[in-house]
Amino acid sequence: MFTKRAWQLAACCVATACLTTVTIVGVEGVLLQNLTGSASESVRFLRTMHLLKNNYNGEVETHQLFDGAIKGMVESVGDPYTVYLNRKDYEQLNHMTNGTFGGIGIVFGKRGDDYVVISALPDNPGALAGIKSGDIITAVDDVATRTLNMEQVAQKIRGQQGTEVLLELKGKDGSLRKVRVIRKDIKNPSVGGQFVPNTKIGYIRIAVFNESTVEDFTKEYQKLEQEGMQSLILDLRGNPGGLLDAGIGVARLLVPKGPIVSVIDKDGNKYTESSSLEKVKYPLAVLVDHGSASASEIVAGAIKDTKAGKLFGVKTFGKGSVQTVYRLDSATAVKITVAKYYTPSGVSIHNVGIEPDEVVELPDTATKDVQLDAAVKYLSHL
């Protein structure tokens, strides 16, 4: 039986094994052969290191060679979400997960060879500078992103508050533009709610799923409920995701008893998160777009599959994989894609996305929110 505790213990065991192996290999080269299962591959690895240390016309430290070897090993799997975190990367990742970091307030992912903006968080420097969901980041500070991995692009965009970063962007029409943005401390926004004017239709927007999202969403939901809410619009547009548990926590308040999401690892081990809600309380409409990703897609997928509500907008981004960070030592780590998640109907949306029940485009030139209008019209006629 595959339980959540077993998943956590397995992750700890893998991390410990990696740390032990890396430490021993540095002392006894013969163990490298046992690890690779190939004497010739071990010889190639050690000979390359020997040649560089003894023949390179310049200074080279052993830790540099191991850093490069680990980075190349991780990148060779070809997954943009599986990356090596050196000292600086790992430190910045820790700052981000605490909710505050220096940057411009955009979230991006990789689609093919392109780094695509998933979301520009409202009222943050990137959005205020005109960066939009769907823009392709082609260069950062005149360094082409095609030469960088995902963490390196993120590292170049982040920086000290008050400093400037130059982004080259390709718009949806193929045109290139350069945007200068001043970094500041970014606070991940969470939840906001209100009534649609002159109606009893509640409206809750979730901008990102973080540590406070479930609590904040519950407060807004209960407040609207006490004030006479008769139906609800959940706005997940431009929400790049965040914490898996936060998405599941919100879904538990909206979808009926049964599975919300299943996580399946490479060996076929399966863990399912479920809802215990006896009955869906209010008619529900959900707004999604190309910037809805990861945890947003978990919520939207569960609502669509269980028919707890109806989705309006355009197809979501398609980020349906799960990453775990394994420490290698006190200052470095590897982030590895360890599983994929599946909607209640057993569908993986990774690199595919979720199609809304009703497709409603929102042109950049739109003078009113036609997606919101479509949701209001649907709920008003129930």
N, C-alpha and C positions, 0 to 999 in steps of 0.2 A: 504494500500500500504506500503510495507516494504522498507524504504529508508535507505541510509547510515547514515543519521543524526539520524534516529530513532534507528538504531543499537547502535550508540554512546551514545545516551541519555539513552537507556535501560541499557547499561553497567554502566553508572554513577549511575542510580537509584539503581541497584542491589548492587553496591559497598557501597552506602550510607546506604541502608537497613541493610547490613551485619554489618557495623560499629555500627549503632544504636543498633542493637540487642545484639551484644557482650557487649557493654557498659552497657546496662540495666540489662542483665542477671547477670552480676557481682554484681549488687545491690539487685535485687529482684529475688530470686530463683523461685518464682511462675511463672515468665514469661518463665522459661525453660519448664514448662509443656505446656504452650500455644504454644511454638515453636515446641516441639516434638509431641504434640498431645497425649501424653501418660503419665499418672501420674506415672505408675510403672517405665518407663524409666527415668523420671526425678529423682525419688527417688534413683534409682541405681546409677545415675551419682553423685548426691550430697552425697550419703552415702559413695561412694568410695573416694571422696575427703576428707570427714570428717575422715574416717578411716586412710588414709595415713597421714594426718596432725597430728593426735593424737596418732597414734600407730607405725608409721615407726621409726625404731631404727637408726635415723640419721637426718641430717638437710634437710628440704625440704621447698622450698618457694612456695607461692601460684602461682606466675607467671610460675614456672616450671610445675606445675600441669596443668595449662591452656594451656601452650605450648604443653605438651604431649597430652592433650585431643584434641586440634585442629589438631595436626599432625596425630593422629590416625584416627580422623574423615575423614580427607581429603584422607588419604591412603586407607580407607575402600572402596572407590568407585572402586578401582582396575585399575585405569588408570595411567600409569607411567608419563604422562605429566601433571597430576593434582597433585600439591604438595603444601605444606605449606612452606613459606619462613620466617624463623626466622630472627632476626636482621642481622646476618652475611650473610645469603643467599641473603636477599633483597639488602643489600649494594653491594654485588658482582654482582648481576644481573644488578644494575644500572650502575656499572662500565663497564660491558660487552656491554650494549646497547649504550654506548657512544663511542664504537669502539676500546678501548684499555683496556687490562687487563693482569694480570700476569698469565702465564700458559705455556702450551707446544704446543698449536696450533692444537689440535685435536677436532673433533666434533663427538659425539656418540649418539646413540639412543637405545631404548630397543626393542628387538625382543624376545617374549616369556619371559624366565627368564634371558636372556643374555643381557649384555650391549655391543653393537656392535659398533666398530669404523665406522662411516659413511665416514669421510674424515680426512686425515692428511694434513693440509694446507701446500703447498709447501714452502720450505726454512724456515720453522719454526722448533723448537726443536724436536717435535714428529716425523715428517717426516724424519729429519736428523738422528734420532736414529733408524730408520727402522720400525716405526709403520706404518701399512698399512690399507686401507679400508678393512673391513671384519674381522679384528682381534677382538677377544672377550676379554674384560677387566675382568679378574677373581679376581684380587686383586689390591689394592692401598696401598702402604706402609704396606704390609702384612695383611691388613684387607680385608676379602673376600667381594666382591661386592654384593653377594647374601644377605648379611645382611643390605644393604644400599638401600635407594631410589635414584632416578636419581640425584636430587639436591645434595645429600650427596656425591655421587661419584664425581660430578663436583667440589664440594667444596674441596674435598681432593686432586684433581688434580691441582686446581688453588693454587696460593700462591705467596709469595714475590719473586721478581726477584732475580736470583742468587742462590735460594735454590733448593734442589734436591727432586725429587719424584720418587718412585720405583713402576713400574707397572708390574704385572704379566699378560701375554697375552697368549691366545690360538689361534694358527694360523689356517688357513683353513684346514690343514692336521691333526689337533687335537693335535699337539705338544705344550708344554708349554715352555715359555721362560720369563726371567725377564729382564726388560729394565730400566736403570737409566737415567733420563732426567733432565737437568738443566732448571728451569723455566726462562722465560724472558718476557718482555712486548710484547704482541702479537698485531700486527696491522692487522686488517682484510683486506686482499687484495681485490681488486675489479676487474678491467677490464684491459685486455691487448689485443692488436691487431697487425696484420701484414698481408702481403700477403703470401700465400703458394708459395715457391720459384718457379720461372719460370712460373708462372700462373697469371691470373687475378682473382683467387679465394681468397676472403678475409677470414681471420681467426680471430675470436674474442673469447677469453676465459673469462668467468665470474667465478671467484673463490668463491664468496659469494655475496649475495644481501644485501647491506647496504645503508646508507643514500646517498652516492655519486654514486651508481651504474648506475642509469638512466642517469645522466649527463655524466658520464664517457663513458658509452656505446654509447650514442648519438654522442659524439665527435669522438670516434674511427670509428663508422659507417660512419659518414659524411666524415671523412678523407679518408677512403678507397674508398668511393663513388667518391670523387673528384679526386682520383688517378686512376680511371678507373675500379673499381670493377665490375665484371660481375656475380658473384655468391658468396655465403657466407656460411662458416662453423661456427656454434655456438657450442662451447665446454662447456658443463655443467658437465663434469665428475668430481667427487669428490666435487661437489658444494653442501654443506649441506642445502642450503636455506638461510633464514634470513628474511628480511622484506617483507611482503606480497605486499605492495604497490610498492616496487622496482621490483618485479617479474612482476606485472601487467604493470608497466611502460615500461619495455623492451618488453613485449608481444605486446603492442600497436603499436610498430614500426615494427612488423613482421607478425602479423596475420590479415586477412581481417576483414572488418566490421562485427560485431556480438559479441556474448558472448566470454569472455576469461575464466572466472571462476565464479561459483556461490557458495555462502556461505549460508548454511542452518542450523538454530539452532534447539534446541530440540523440539520447538513448531511448526516447519515447516515453520517459517518465512524465506524468501529467499531474498538475495541481490545479484545482478549480476553486475559484472564489464565487460565492453564491449570495443571493439576497434571500431574506426571510420575510419580506414585505407581503402581507396577505393579499392586499389589493391596491392597485394603482389609484391614488386618491383624486387626482385631477387630470383632465385632458391636457396633453403636453405637446408642444411644438419645439423642435430643436433647430437652431440655426448653425450651419457648418459651411466651411469654405476650404480653399486650398491650404490655408494656414492652420487648420485644425489637425493636430497630429498627436500620436502617442496616447497619453492618458485621455485626451479628448476623444480619440477614436474608440477607446474602450467604452466610454460612456455612451457615445453615439451609436456604436455597434450593438450594445446591449439593449438600448431603447428601441432601435429599429428591429432587431431580431425577435424581441419579445412583444413587439407591437404595443409597447407602453406609450408610444408617442409617434409623431411623424416628423421626418427630417426635411428641412428646406434649405436651399442654397446650391452649392456646387460640390463636386467630389473632394474628399479630404486628401491629406498629403500622402498617407500610406507608410507610416512608421510603426511597424508591428513587431519589432524585435526587442529583446530584453538584454540589458548589459549589467554585468557585475564588475566591480573594481576589486582587483586582488593586489594587495601590497607585496612588493618584492623586498623592500627594506623600509626603514623609517621615512624615507624621502621619495621613493619612486614606486610606481605601480603599473599594472596593465589593466586596461578596461576591455573586456571581452564580451562579445555577443554570445550568450549562453543558452538562449531559448527564443521561441516565438510565441506570441499570444494569439488566441483564437476567440472569435465571437461565439455567443451561445449556440449558433447554428453550425459551428465547427469550421468557420471560414477564416483563413489567414488573410489579413489586409496588407501585409508587408509589400511595399512597392506597387500596391494596387489601389488602396484607398477604399472609401465607402461612398457609394452612390446615394444621394439623398432620394427620398420618396418623391419629392417634387423639385425638379431642377429650376432654379431661379438665378439668373446671372445678375451681377451687380457691376455695371460698367464703371470705370474710373470717373467718367463724366456725369454719373447719375446725380441728380439734385435731391433725390429722396431715397430712403432705404426701402427698396422694393422687396427685398428678402423679408424684412421685418413686417412689411405690409401684407405679404402673402401669408405669413404665420398668423397675424392678427385676423385676417379675413377667414382663415380656416377655423380658428377657435371661436370666432363670433357666430359662426353658422352651426355649431354643434348643439 
